[in-house]
Amino acid sequence: MINEARVLDEFLELVQVRCSTRNEREIGDILTKRLTALGGIVHEDNAGEKLGGNCGNLVADFPASDAAHNDLPTIMLTAHMDCVEPCGGVHPIRENGIIRSDGTTILGGDDKAGVTAILETLRQLREQNLPHGPLQIVFTIAEENGVHGSQNLDTSLLHADFGYTLDTHNHPGCMTFMAPGKNQLHIHIQGKAAHAGVAPESGNNAIIAAGKLLADAPQGRIDEETTCNVGRIAGGSATNVVADTCDIYYESRSRNKAKLDKITQDIIDHFTQGAAATGCQITAEVSPDYGPYELAKDCPAIKLASQAAQKLGFPVQLEESGGGSDANHFNTYGVPTVVLAVGMENCHTKEEYIAEKDLYDAARWALQIVVEGASLK
């Protein structure tokens, strides 16, 4: 029901388009032209402006196939346009049914596989004159640096009843119904500078204070749905100066909002209450990235995706995720959104790959979901 040769050609074309986070203009222009040519009314918001980028999120509206399907639920399909580095000069290689890069860059299946599946869905609907309800297509920017594109989406453009984010590993038929929220924490430690060779005892080393506090700070897996991680530390200015500052960058995650709030506060308390023992001043700043979500396993979005997968003979698998995606924000905005597997593996590495079968099956699944949606009442 899909054109495999076209799917392959488009995927190989798109992965070779550099699309760094906040530099999505080239891919954005390509997708705007293709969405418009397929009959969509495309809106670009100002999220790029807010984030210091050169392209906004794209939201395209497609009407129902005919008046008889106007009153069906509006289905949203989403994928993100940006990739992690290095994403320039990608040379895709096909071998034994697998597509990978030449090893010098990522491949970019995350998330060009999702983008390609959505475009093929739209083409098949048009070419085969298949009945369907209203559709919204959302291609987001700045997903890879903390889903900030969808965080800054112009939500006045959204009117979908439920949706699907095509953006995770595993075979089509697998979907994520539950994912954690995430907070970013910045711990600043202020010590006292001194000459390290002349009067080290006059100083108070902020890096040493950080080390002592980090020794028993919350870290790693807290429970089955809660984690936290120290990701980066920066401090001092030179080896001959007692370090007067140190900055610690943390993240906290949980699929349970109360637990997310608690582990975040536990981290803050650990450092601020430990300040007195170090003689340093410590401040903590929290920046929420996104909230957690959990969809009922019998909600319309999951029921429809499961029905479509079964029609195609794909094993249905519901997963809890440890990572976030654009779906976190869409769920927060009131559009129940499931994350669909599209087959990319070893994402964010130069060993990233995708099986051709999964690439084609992702397009089949997206199309079948829209086709099955035409029977909803």
Secondary structure, 3 states (H helix, E strand, C coil): CCCHHHHHHHHHHHCCCCCECCCCHHHHHHHHHHHHHCCCEEEECCHHHHHCCCCCCEEEEECCCCHHHCCCCCEEEEEECCECCCCCCCCCEEECCEEECCCCCCCCHHHHHHHHHHHHHHHHHHHCCCCCCCEEEEEECCCCCCCHHHHCCCHHHCCCCEEEEEEECCCCCEEEEEECEEEEEEEEEECECCECCCCHHHCECHHHHHHHHHCCCCCEEEECCEEEEEEEEEECCCCCECCCEEEEEEEEEECCHHHHHHHHHHHHHHHHHCHHHHCCEEEEEEEEEECCEECCCCCHHHHHHHHHHHHHCCCCEEEECCCCCHHHHHHHCCCCEEEEECCCECCCCCCCEEEHHHHHHHHHHHHHHHHHHCCCC
